[in-house]
Amino acid sequence: MTLLQYFNTPETVLPSELIDGIRYVADAPFVSHQRVVLKLATALQDHAASAGGEVLIAPVDVVLDERRPLVLQPDLLYLAPEQTLLALDRIYGAPALVVEILSPRPRIGDLNERVAVFAQYGVREIWVYDQPARALDVLSCADGRVSSRLRIDDGPIVSAVLPRFTRSMFEILGQW
């Protein structure tokens, strides 16, 4: 499938991605997954309201490579203030931060492959929240790869992209 063919498919709220010309569609996420997405999006939006930037939730297409073609839909994304021009009808380019919420039922593709693709195309930071394990990993990316991984057990989330973000997962989710 070409990028234009993908763009012309009927609009849906189901996760849908285009990877190397193949369209993948997943089932709707569980309610528990969406609760985490909503709470994290609210916390990030509160931060963005004072620090700038924009927070978007899935489904929103992130066009990483028009020629490949490659379109992913992370659960959440943050565009830094200087990146807001990337947001047109879709996001064209790498957001500063993407968030992936892992649920008991896997979504589209392998997590390690998704992380590698986000890093390769210039995402600066990836948060991976493993819902069943209640664990958050903050992955920093540089030079097209993951350069460091920080497990947040408790305390504030440490983020190079959002240096003034001081919330913990316990504060955000009300549980841990």
C-alpha positions as CSV (number, residue, x, y, z in Angstrom):
1,M,0.0,0.0,0.0
2,T,1.3,3.5,-0.8
3,L,1.1,6.4,1.6
4,L,-1.6,8.0,-0.5
5,Q,-3.7,4.8,-0.4
6,Y,-3.3,4.7,3.3
7,F,-4.4,8.3,3.7
8,N,-7.5,7.4,1.6
9,T,-8.6,4.5,3.8
10,P,-11.8,5.2,5.8
11,E,-11.2,7.1,9.1
12,T,-11.2,4.8,12.1
13,V,-10.5,5.0,15.8
14,L,-8.8,1.6,15.8
15,P,-5.0,1.6,15.9
16,S,-3.8,1.5,12.2
17,E,-0.3,1.8,11.0
18,L,1.6,1.6,7.7
19,I,4.9,-0.3,7.9
20,D,6.9,-0.8,4.7
21,G,3.7,-0.6,2.6
22,I,1.7,-3.0,4.7
23,R,-1.3,-1.7,6.7
24,Y,-1.8,-3.2,10.2
25,V,-5.0,-2.7,12.2
26,A,-5.3,-3.7,15.8
27,D,-8.3,-4.2,18.0
28,A,-9.4,-1.4,20.3
29,P,-7.4,-1.2,23.5
30,F,-8.8,-2.3,26.8
31,V,-10.4,0.2,29.2
32,S,-7.5,-0.1,31.6
33,H,-5.1,0.9,28.8
34,Q,-7.2,3.9,28.0
35,R,-7.4,5.0,31.6
36,V,-3.6,5.1,31.8
37,V,-3.4,7.0,28.5
38,L,-5.9,9.6,29.7
39,K,-4.2,10.1,33.0
40,L,-0.8,10.4,31.4
41,A,-2.1,12.7,28.7
42,T,-3.7,15.0,31.3
43,A,-0.5,15.2,33.3
44,L,1.5,16.0,30.2
45,Q,-1.1,18.5,29.0
46,D,-0.9,20.3,32.4
47,H,2.8,20.5,31.9
48,A,2.6,21.6,28.3
49,A,0.1,24.4,29.3
50,S,2.8,26.1,31.3
51,A,6.0,25.0,29.4
52,G,4.7,25.0,25.8
53,G,4.3,22.4,23.2
54,E,1.4,20.1,22.4
55,V,0.2,16.7,23.6
56,L,-1.8,14.4,21.3
57,I,-3.3,10.9,21.9
58,A,-3.8,8.0,19.6
59,P,-5.0,7.5,17.1
60,V,-3.0,10.1,15.3
61,D,-0.7,9.3,12.4
62,V,3.0,10.1,12.8
63,V,4.5,10.0,9.3
64,L,8.2,9.1,9.9
65,D,9.1,8.3,6.3
66,E,7.0,9.1,3.2
67,R,9.2,7.0,0.9
68,R,9.4,3.8,2.9
69,P,6.3,4.4,3.7
70,L,6.2,4.4,7.5
71,V,3.3,5.7,9.6
72,L,3.1,4.8,13.3
73,Q,0.6,5.7,16.0
74,P,2.1,5.9,19.5
75,D,-0.3,5.9,22.4
76,L,0.7,9.5,23.3
77,L,3.1,12.0,21.9
78,Y,4.5,15.4,22.9
79,L,5.6,18.0,20.4
80,A,8.1,20.5,21.8
81,P,7.2,24.2,21.2
82,E,9.6,24.4,18.2
83,Q,7.9,21.3,16.7
84,T,4.3,22.4,16.6
85,L,4.7,23.1,12.8
86,L,4.9,19.3,12.4
87,A,1.2,19.1,13.2
88,L,-0.8,19.4,10.1
89,D,-3.6,16.9,9.3
90,R,-1.1,14.4,10.6
91,I,2.3,14.7,12.3
92,Y,5.1,14.9,9.7
93,G,8.3,14.1,11.5
94,A,9.5,12.8,14.8
95,P,7.9,14.1,18.0
96,A,10.2,15.0,20.9
97,L,8.5,12.3,23.1
98,V,6.4,9.3,22.5
99,V,4.7,7.2,25.1
100,E,3.8,3.5,24.7
101,I,1.5,1.8,27.1
102,L,2.0,-2.0,27.2
103,S,-1.1,-4.0,28.0
104,P,-1.7,-7.7,28.6
105,R,-2.7,-8.0,24.9
106,P,0.1,-6.8,22.6
107,R,-0.6,-4.2,19.9
108,I,0.9,-3.8,16.5
109,G,4.5,-5.0,16.1
110,D,7.3,-5.9,18.4
111,L,8.1,-3.3,21.1
112,N,11.9,-3.4,20.5
113,E,11.3,-2.8,16.8
114,R,9.0,0.1,17.5
115,V,11.5,1.6,19.9
116,A,14.3,1.2,17.4
117,V,12.3,2.9,14.6
118,F,11.3,5.8,16.8
119,A,15.0,6.3,17.8
120,Q,16.2,5.9,14.2
121,Y,13.8,8.6,13.0
122,G,14.7,11.2,15.6
123,V,12.4,10.8,18.6
124,R,14.4,12.1,21.5
125,E,12.7,10.2,24.3
126,I,10.4,7.2,24.6
127,W,8.4,6.4,27.7
128,V,7.4,2.7,28.0
129,Y,4.9,2.0,30.7
130,D,4.4,-1.7,31.3
131,Q,0.9,-1.8,32.8
132,P,0.9,-5.5,34.0
133,A,4.3,-4.9,35.7
134,R,3.6,-1.3,36.8
135,A,7.0,-0.3,35.6
136,L,8.1,2.8,33.6
137,D,11.2,3.0,31.5
138,V,12.4,6.3,30.2
139,L,14.5,5.7,27.1
140,S,16.8,8.5,25.8
141,C,17.7,8.5,22.2
142,A,20.7,10.0,20.3
143,D,22.3,9.3,17.0
144,G,19.4,7.1,15.8
145,R,19.5,4.7,18.7
146,V,18.5,4.3,22.4
147,S,21.4,5.8,24.3
148,S,20.2,5.2,27.9
149,R,17.4,3.5,29.8
150,L,16.2,4.6,33.2
151,R,13.7,2.5,35.2
152,I,11.5,4.7,37.4
153,D,10.5,2.8,40.4
154,D,9.1,5.7,42.4
155,G,9.7,9.4,42.7
156,P,9.4,11.9,39.9
157,I,9.8,10.9,36.3
158,V,13.2,12.1,35.0
159,S,12.9,13.5,31.5
160,A,15.5,15.3,29.4
161,V,12.6,16.4,27.0
162,L,10.5,17.7,29.9
163,P,13.1,18.8,32.5
164,R,10.6,20.6,34.7
165,F,8.1,17.7,34.8
166,T,8.0,16.6,38.4
167,R,5.1,14.2,38.6
168,S,5.5,10.5,39.6
169,M,3.6,7.6,38.2
170,F,2.0,7.1,41.6
171,E,0.7,10.7,41.5
172,I,-0.5,10.4,37.9
173,L,-2.2,7.0,38.2
174,G,-3.2,7.0,41.8
175,Q,-1.7,3.6,42.2
176,W,1.6,1.9,41.4
